[in-house]
Amino acid sequence: MNGVDWSDERGSASVLVAVLAIAFLMVAGLALDGGRKLGALSEARDLADNAARAGAQAVDTDAYQLTGNPSLDPAEAQQAAADYLAATGHTGTVVVNGSTVTVTVTLSVPTRFLPGPFTVHATESATAIFSVEGTP
């Protein structure tokens, strides 16, 4: 009668290689898609910075002509920041509070390597404060 020789280890290396290959592919996927998220965070930060800066440059010309003191026009500031985002093909939230313009941008980046319909979200905010040169 032929029995199975359980001490025979032929083929065990194949199983180990298969398991390690899957693990290495997952690590590579995390590195690649993680890098894409870092890139999206950088892009979102850049967009939010520039949009906030554009909004903080909206001087209320009527108030300046009347009083001689420059101040931020909240409606123009919000519109300028939103226009900057629209010109770049992105959206975000713009909040104007006094002389402060805060812009939050969220980008969605689909994964390229990891399986499944995953989407990575990158959210960044930036704040710009309206001030006249030489004043805090």
C-alpha positions in Angstrom: 0.0 0.0 0.0 1.3 3.4 -1.0 1.2 6.0 1.8 1.8 9.7 1.7 5.3 10.6 2.9 4.6 13.7 5.1 8.2 14.3 5.7 8.7 15.2 2.0 9.1 19.0 1.8 9.1 19.3 -2.0 6.9 22.2 -3.1 7.0 24.1 0.2 9.2 26.7 -1.2 6.6 27.4 -3.9 4.0 28.2 -1.3 6.4 30.5 0.6 7.3 32.4 -2.6 3.7 32.8 -3.6 2.8 34.2 -0.1 5.8 36.5 -0.1 5.1 37.7 -3.7 1.6 38.7 -2.6 3.0 40.5 0.4 5.5 42.4 -1.7 2.9 43.4 -4.2 0.7 44.8 -1.4 3.7 46.8 0.1 4.5 48.1 -3.4 0.8 49.1 -3.8 0.8 50.9 -0.5 4.0 52.8 -1.4 2.7 53.8 -4.8 -0.8 54.8 -3.8 0.6 56.4 -0.6 2.9 58.5 -2.7 -0.1 59.5 -4.8 -1.9 60.7 -1.7 1.2 62.7 -0.6 1.2 64.3 -4.0 -2.5 65.1 -3.7 -2.0 66.6 -0.3 0.8 68.8 -1.7 -1.5 69.9 -4.6 -4.4 70.6 -2.3 -2.2 72.7 0.0 -0.9 74.7 -3.0 -4.4 75.3 -4.3 -5.7 76.4 -0.9 -2.7 78.7 -0.3 -3.1 80.4 -3.7 -6.8 80.7 -3.4 -6.6 82.2 0.1 -3.9 84.6 -1.1 -6.2 85.6 -4.1 -9.0 86.2 -1.7 -6.9 88.3 0.7 -6.1 90.7 -2.0 -9.7 91.9 -2.5 -9.6 95.4 -1.2 -12.8 97.2 -0.5 -12.2 100.2 -2.8 -15.4 102.1 -1.7 -14.4 102.0 2.0 -10.8 102.9 1.1 -12.0 106.0 -0.9 -14.3 107.1 1.9 -12.0 106.5 4.9 -8.5 106.2 3.5 -8.1 102.9 5.4 -7.8 99.8 3.3 -10.0 96.9 4.4 -11.0 93.5 3.0 -14.2 93.3 0.9 -15.7 90.0 2.2 -17.9 89.3 -0.9 -15.1 90.1 -3.3 -12.6 88.0 -1.3 -14.9 85.0 -1.3 -15.5 85.4 -5.0 -11.8 85.9 -5.8 -10.9 82.7 -4.0 -13.7 80.7 -5.6 -12.7 82.1 -9.0 -9.1 81.0 -8.5 -10.3 77.5 -7.7 -12.6 77.4 -10.6 -9.9 78.5 -13.0 -7.8 75.6 -11.9 -10.7 73.2 -12.3 -11.2 72.5 -8.5 -13.7 73.3 -5.8 -13.4 74.1 -2.2 -14.9 76.0 0.7 -14.1 79.6 1.3 -14.8 81.3 4.7 -14.1 85.0 5.2 -14.1 86.2 8.8 -13.1 89.8 9.2 -9.7 90.2 7.5 -9.0 86.4 7.4 -9.7 84.2 4.3 -9.7 80.5 4.9 -9.9 78.1 2.0 -10.3 74.3 2.3 -9.7 72.0 -0.7 -10.4 68.3 -0.9 -9.0 66.3 -3.8 -10.0 62.7 -4.6 -7.4 60.4 -6.2 -8.3 56.9 -7.4 -5.8 54.2 -6.5 -3.7 52.9 -9.3 -2.2 49.8 -7.8 -4.2 48.5 -4.9 -7.2 46.4 -6.0 -10.8 47.5 -5.8 -12.5 50.8 -6.4 -10.7 52.7 -3.7 -10.4 56.5 -3.7 -8.0 58.4 -1.6 -9.1 61.8 -0.3 -6.6 64.6 0.5 -7.9 67.7 2.3 -5.8 70.8 3.1 -6.7 74.2 4.4 -4.9 77.6 4.2 -5.5 80.9 5.8 -4.4 84.3 4.5 -4.8 87.5 6.5 -5.4 90.9 4.8 -3.0 93.5 5.9 -1.3 96.5 4.5 2.5 96.3 4.1 4.3 97.6 7.1 1.4 96.8 9.5 0.9 93.5 11.3 
